[in-house]
Amino acid sequence: MREEVFWWLELAKRDLERAKRAKEFEDKVSMVFWSQQAVEKALKALALAVKRDIPKTHSIRRLKEFI
């Protein structure tokens, strides 16, 4: 598997940890933001693993449809 896939997954994990910390502080805005970022980056990793390409988008819906 391409190294770039693991890079995107690591970024997604970091964002998920940020979302968990925001939840601990009851910061809902940050929690939602970092959760969205984690999902987007995880989907980009999956797209690279499956399709070997990533569309230039921040839309979770478009990433899901691409995969």
C-alpha positions as CSV (number, residue, x, y, z in Angstrom):
1,M,0.0,0.0,0.0
2,R,1.2,3.5,-0.8
3,E,2.9,5.5,2.0
4,E,0.5,8.4,1.3
5,V,-2.4,6.2,2.5
6,F,-0.8,5.9,5.9
7,W,0.0,9.6,6.0
8,W,-3.7,10.5,5.5
9,L,-4.7,7.9,8.1
10,E,-2.3,9.4,10.6
11,L,-3.7,12.9,10.0
12,A,-7.2,11.5,10.4
13,K,-6.2,9.9,13.8
14,R,-4.8,13.2,15.0
15,D,-7.9,15.0,14.1
16,L,-10.0,12.4,15.8
17,E,-8.0,12.9,19.0
18,R,-8.5,16.7,18.7
19,A,-12.3,16.0,18.4
20,K,-12.2,13.8,21.6
21,R,-10.3,16.6,23.5
22,A,-12.9,19.2,22.4
23,K,-15.6,16.9,23.6
24,E,-14.0,16.7,27.0
25,F,-14.1,20.5,27.2
26,E,-17.6,20.6,25.9
27,D,-16.5,22.6,22.9
28,K,-19.1,21.4,20.4
29,V,-18.1,23.6,17.5
30,S,-14.5,22.3,17.6
31,M,-15.7,18.8,18.2
32,V,-17.8,18.9,15.0
33,F,-15.1,20.6,13.0
34,W,-12.4,18.1,14.0
35,S,-14.7,15.1,13.5
36,Q,-15.5,16.3,10.0
37,Q,-11.8,16.7,9.3
38,A,-11.1,13.2,10.5
39,V,-13.8,11.6,8.3
40,E,-12.6,13.6,5.3
41,K,-9.0,12.5,5.7
42,A,-10.0,8.9,6.4
43,L,-12.1,8.8,3.2
44,K,-9.1,10.3,1.2
45,A,-6.9,7.5,2.6
46,L,-9.5,4.9,1.5
47,A,-9.9,6.5,-1.9
48,L,-6.1,6.3,-2.4
49,A,-6.1,2.7,-1.3
50,V,-9.0,1.6,-3.5
51,K,-8.9,4.0,-6.5
52,R,-5.3,5.2,-6.2
53,D,-6.5,8.8,-6.6
54,I,-8.1,11.5,-4.6
55,P,-10.6,14.0,-6.0
56,K,-9.9,17.6,-5.1
57,T,-12.8,18.2,-2.7
58,H,-13.7,18.7,0.9
59,S,-17.1,17.2,0.5
60,I,-17.6,14.0,2.4
61,R,-20.5,13.2,0.1
62,R,-18.4,13.5,-3.0
63,L,-15.6,11.5,-1.5
64,K,-18.0,8.7,-0.5
65,E,-19.5,8.7,-4.0
66,F,-16.0,8.6,-5.5
67,I,-15.2,5.5,-3.6
